[in-house]
Amino acid sequence: MGWRNRIVLLLVGAVLSACGSSAQSSMPVAINACRLSTRGAQLVNEAGAALILRGPDLPSILGMERAGQSPDRVLEDAVRAGAGVVRVAVVDAEFTPTYVPLKLLPLAKKADALGIVLILSWRNDPSAKLDKQADDAEDFLRLAVPALRAYDGVWIDPFHDELTAPDARRRAVAVRMIDIVRGLGDDRIMVINNAEWLLASDADTRARAPHSNVLYGVRSLQNWNRDDVPLFYLGDDAAPAAVVQLTGGGDPEGAAVLQHWPVSGRCK
């Protein structure tokens, strides 16, 4: 039995053990349903109005807890400071069979109650081979996405850190991640970080993925010349082209919430 199958079985056992025969009915249910989508280079709400979201790049739940900070409180502080979105790293050390029912779902419920977008960002190991990084990200997707079915306001970022590979290879891996989520019957927004391959000279490589509801992340706006993709930007300087902009850095061992981003739009 493979690792993925073992962890899914353990997860089911943990949920049943914690909740008894009423496990399914006791799972949190989204009440605010933050449903956003992409339209051309824009991010739009259900009424079709364009939004620009800004907020902090946060550590993992484990990192916040080790720093003595409550993840719920960190989200509350971010919202009070004007954030409309937060990105939370997911590190391998916290990705145990109980992570989804005991950590992930309560955080998704909290973000939903606050009316804020929560981006879950798998913190890949850049020192590993690309195939290993992709396999680890796939394991995360296949466990987390079905559990998040009710939470459209939770977006997925499969690769927190930069992938070292030729542009065409990085694009292929990105499309694979989107295919996995869409194959699970899920159309939530995905963030394809480090998407500088969109500037490649080769037409096939620079083509956006053949999917809707995808944001493309870049770490620098220098020489950026695309106005046909919804842009996700990590950086403290002004980024008028970005529909989502995060500041902070996402250090997994620290949890300082910056409060100098411009006023954000809100999902609700």
C-alpha positions as CSV (number, residue, x, y, z in Angstrom):
1,M,0.0,0.0,0.0
2,G,1.4,3.4,-1.1
3,W,2.0,6.4,1.2
4,R,-0.9,8.3,-0.2
5,N,-3.3,5.4,0.5
6,R,-2.0,4.8,4.0
7,I,-2.4,8.5,4.9
8,V,-5.9,8.6,3.6
9,L,-6.9,5.5,5.6
10,L,-5.3,7.0,8.7
11,L,-7.1,10.2,8.1
12,V,-10.4,8.5,7.9
13,G,-9.6,6.6,11.1
14,A,-8.6,9.7,12.9
15,V,-11.8,11.5,11.9
16,L,-14.0,8.6,12.9
17,S,-12.2,8.2,16.2
18,A,-12.6,11.9,17.1
19,C,-16.2,12.3,16.0
20,G,-17.7,8.8,16.2
21,S,-20.5,7.8,13.9
22,S,-21.5,11.5,13.3
23,A,-18.1,12.4,11.8
24,Q,-19.6,13.4,8.5
25,S,-22.2,15.7,10.0
26,S,-19.8,17.3,12.4
27,M,-17.4,18.6,9.7
28,P,-17.5,22.4,9.3
29,V,-19.7,23.7,6.6
30,A,-19.0,27.0,4.7
31,I,-21.5,29.7,5.5
32,N,-20.2,32.6,3.5
33,A,-19.1,30.8,0.4
34,C,-16.5,33.2,-1.0
35,R,-16.9,32.4,-4.7
36,L,-14.6,34.3,-7.0
37,S,-13.5,33.5,-10.5
38,T,-11.2,34.8,-13.2
39,R,-12.4,36.6,-16.3
40,G,-9.6,37.6,-18.7
41,A,-7.0,39.3,-16.6
42,Q,-9.5,40.2,-13.9
43,L,-10.6,38.6,-10.6
44,V,-14.4,39.0,-10.3
45,N,-17.1,38.2,-7.7
46,E,-20.4,36.5,-8.4
47,A,-21.9,39.8,-9.6
48,G,-19.1,40.2,-12.1
49,A,-17.5,43.1,-10.3
50,A,-13.7,43.2,-10.5
51,L,-11.7,42.9,-7.3
52,I,-8.1,43.5,-6.2
53,L,-7.1,41.6,-3.1
54,R,-4.2,42.4,-0.9
55,G,-2.8,41.0,2.4
56,P,0.0,39.2,4.2
57,D,2.1,36.1,3.2
58,L,2.0,34.1,6.5
59,P,3.9,31.2,7.9
60,S,2.5,27.7,8.3
61,I,0.0,26.8,11.1
62,L,2.9,25.0,12.7
63,G,5.2,28.0,12.5
64,M,2.5,30.3,14.0
65,E,1.9,27.9,16.9
66,R,5.6,27.5,17.6
67,A,5.8,31.3,17.8
68,G,3.1,31.2,20.4
69,Q,0.5,32.7,18.1
70,S,-3.0,31.5,17.4
71,P,-3.6,31.1,13.7
72,D,-7.2,32.3,14.2
73,R,-6.0,35.4,15.9
74,V,-3.5,36.1,13.2
75,L,-6.2,35.9,10.6
76,E,-8.4,38.2,12.7
77,D,-5.5,40.7,13.0
78,A,-5.0,40.7,9.3
79,V,-8.6,41.4,8.6
80,R,-8.7,44.2,11.1
81,A,-5.6,45.7,9.3
82,G,-7.6,45.7,6.0
83,A,-6.5,42.4,4.4
84,G,-8.8,40.6,1.9
85,V,-6.5,37.6,1.4
86,V,-3.8,35.7,3.3
87,R,-1.5,33.0,2.1
88,V,-0.6,30.3,4.7
89,A,2.3,27.9,4.0
90,V,1.9,24.1,4.5
91,V,5.1,22.4,5.6
92,D,5.9,18.7,5.4
93,A,6.4,18.5,9.2
94,E,2.8,19.3,9.9
95,F,1.3,17.2,7.1
96,T,0.2,14.4,9.4
97,P,-3.0,12.3,9.1
98,T,-4.7,14.6,11.5
99,Y,-3.7,17.8,9.8
100,V,-6.8,18.1,7.7
101,P,-9.6,17.5,10.3
102,L,-7.8,19.2,13.2
103,K,-5.9,22.1,11.6
104,L,-6.9,22.7,8.0
105,L,-10.7,22.5,8.2
106,P,-10.9,24.8,11.3
107,L,-8.7,27.4,9.6
108,A,-10.8,27.2,6.4
109,K,-13.9,27.7,8.6
110,K,-12.4,30.7,10.3
111,A,-11.4,32.3,7.0
112,D,-14.9,31.7,5.7
113,A,-16.5,33.3,8.8
114,L,-14.2,36.4,8.3
115,G,-15.0,36.6,4.6
116,I,-11.4,36.4,3.6
117,V,-9.6,34.4,0.9
118,L,-7.3,31.8,2.3
119,I,-4.5,30.5,0.0
120,L,-2.9,27.3,1.1
121,S,0.7,27.1,-0.3
122,W,2.5,23.8,-0.3
123,R,6.1,24.5,0.8
124,N,8.1,22.4,-1.7
125,D,11.7,21.4,-1.1
126,P,13.7,23.2,-3.8
127,S,16.7,20.9,-3.1
128,A,14.7,17.8,-4.2
129,K,14.4,16.6,-7.8
130,L,11.6,18.2,-9.7
131,D,9.6,14.9,-10.0
132,K,9.8,14.4,-6.2
133,Q,8.6,18.0,-5.6
134,A,5.7,17.4,-8.0
135,D,4.8,14.0,-6.4
136,D,4.8,15.6,-2.9
137,A,2.5,18.4,-4.2
138,E,0.2,15.9,-5.7
139,D,-0.1,14.0,-2.4
140,F,-1.1,17.3,-0.8
141,L,-3.7,18.1,-3.5
142,R,-5.3,14.7,-3.4
143,L,-5.7,14.8,0.4
144,A,-6.7,18.5,0.8
145,V,-8.9,19.3,-2.2
146,P,-11.7,16.7,-1.4
147,A,-11.8,17.9,2.2
148,L,-12.2,21.5,1.0
149,R,-15.2,20.9,-1.3
150,A,-17.5,23.3,0.5
151,Y,-14.8,26.1,0.7
152,D,-14.5,27.9,-2.6
153,G,-12.7,30.7,-0.8
154,V,-9.7,28.5,-0.1
155,W,-7.4,28.6,-3.0
156,I,-4.5,26.2,-3.7
157,D,-0.8,27.1,-4.5
158,P,1.0,23.9,-5.2
159,F,4.6,25.3,-5.1
160,H,5.5,27.9,-2.5
161,D,9.1,28.1,-3.6
162,E,10.8,28.4,-6.9
163,L,11.2,25.4,-9.2
164,T,14.6,25.1,-10.9
165,A,13.9,23.8,-14.3
166,P,13.6,25.0,-17.9
167,D,10.6,27.1,-18.7
168,A,8.8,24.4,-20.7
169,R,9.3,21.8,-17.9
170,R,8.0,24.2,-15.2
171,R,4.9,25.0,-17.3
172,A,4.2,21.2,-17.8
173,V,4.4,20.6,-14.0
174,A,2.1,23.5,-13.4
175,V,-0.5,22.2,-15.9
176,R,-0.2,18.8,-14.2
177,M,-1.1,20.3,-10.9
178,I,-4.2,22.1,-12.3
179,D,-5.2,18.9,-14.2
180,I,-5.1,17.0,-10.9
181,V,-7.4,19.4,-9.1
182,R,-9.8,19.7,-12.1
183,G,-9.8,15.9,-12.4
184,L,-11.1,15.8,-8.8
185,G,-14.1,17.8,-10.0
186,D,-13.0,21.0,-8.3
187,D,-13.0,24.4,-10.1
188,R,-11.6,26.5,-7.2
189,I,-9.0,29.1,-8.0
190,M,-5.4,27.9,-8.2
191,V,-2.3,30.0,-7.9
192,I,0.6,29.0,-10.2
193,N,3.5,30.7,-8.5
194,N,6.8,31.5,-10.2
195,A,5.2,31.6,-13.6
196,E,7.9,33.6,-15.3
197,W,7.7,31.0,-18.1
198,L,4.8,33.2,-19.4
199,L,7.6,35.5,-20.8
200,A,9.4,32.7,-22.7
201,S,10.2,33.3,-26.3
202,D,8.6,30.0,-27.4
203,A,4.9,30.4,-28.1
204,D,3.9,27.0,-26.7
205,T,5.8,27.6,-23.5
206,R,4.5,31.1,-22.8
207,A,0.8,30.1,-23.4
208,R,-1.3,30.3,-20.4
209,A,-2.7,27.0,-19.1
210,P,-5.8,25.7,-20.8
211,H,-7.9,26.1,-17.7
212,S,-10.1,28.8,-16.1
213,N,-9.7,30.1,-12.6
214,V,-5.9,30.3,-12.5
215,L,-3.8,33.1,-11.2
216,Y,-0.2,33.4,-12.3
217,G,2.4,34.4,-9.7
218,V,5.6,36.4,-10.3
219,R,8.2,37.7,-7.9
220,S,9.4,40.6,-10.1
221,L,7.5,43.0,-12.4
222,Q,10.7,43.9,-14.3
223,N,10.1,43.3,-18.0
224,W,6.6,42.1,-17.3
225,N,4.7,42.6,-20.6
226,R,1.6,40.4,-20.2
227,D,-1.8,42.0,-19.8
228,D,-3.9,38.9,-20.6
229,V,-3.4,36.9,-17.4
230,P,-4.7,37.5,-13.9
231,L,-1.5,38.4,-11.9
232,F,-0.6,37.2,-8.4
233,Y,2.3,39.2,-7.1
234,L,4.6,38.8,-4.1
235,G,6.3,42.0,-3.2
236,D,6.1,45.2,-1.1
237,D,6.2,47.7,-4.0
238,A,3.1,48.9,-5.8
239,A,1.8,46.5,-8.4
240,P,-1.1,48.1,-10.3
241,A,-1.3,45.1,-12.7
242,A,-1.8,42.5,-9.9
243,V,-5.3,41.3,-8.9
244,V,-3.8,39.7,-5.8
245,Q,-0.7,41.1,-4.0
246,L,0.9,39.7,-0.9
247,T,3.5,41.2,1.3
248,G,5.6,39.6,4.1
249,G,7.6,36.6,2.9
250,G,5.9,33.6,4.5
251,D,8.7,32.6,6.9
252,P,7.5,29.3,8.3
253,E,9.1,30.0,11.7
254,G,7.8,33.5,12.2
255,A,4.4,35.1,12.2
256,A,4.7,38.9,12.0
257,V,1.6,40.3,10.2
258,L,2.6,43.3,8.2
259,Q,0.1,46.2,8.0
260,H,1.3,48.4,5.2
261,W,-0.4,46.9,2.2
262,P,-2.9,49.1,0.4
263,V,-6.6,48.7,1.3
264,S,-7.8,45.4,-0.1
265,G,-11.1,44.5,-1.8
266,R,-13.1,41.9,0.0
267,C,-14.7,38.7,-1.2
268,K,-18.0,39.7,0.4
